[in-house]
Amino acid sequence: MPAYIWIGVGAAFIALLLAAAVSNGGRTSETKGKATRIDRPHYYDRDDHVCSVCGAEFRQNTMTCPRCGARFDAVKTDDRKFIEEMTDEDDWDGEDD
Ligand SMILES: [Zn+2]
């Protein structure tokens, strides 16, 4: 086989590897037992966290779920609650006065 075919195959293979690495966030793939801790900032209160596996809500800054024991290997921020509370507060201002 001519060398240029191998160079083409090699380039395609490297491109695939790079695409896989990027889609994994640069980490090696590890699909077993994926758990994400969802951080929810609050407007008035301290942040709380939600387990993506069992849905437990907790305040401890831990990377292990206090309810189901899942180990979180990723943290995601969900600020919808924060925005909701901030918007609510604006509404309250108008109604209370
Ligand atoms: Zn859990």
Boltz pocket constraint, residues with backbone or C-beta under 6 A from the ligand:
constraints:
  - pocket:
      binder: B
      contacts: [[A, 51], [A, 52], [A, 53], [A, 54], [A, 55], [A, 56], [A, 65], [A, 66], [A, 67], [A, 68], [A, 69], [A, 70]]
      max_distance: 6.0
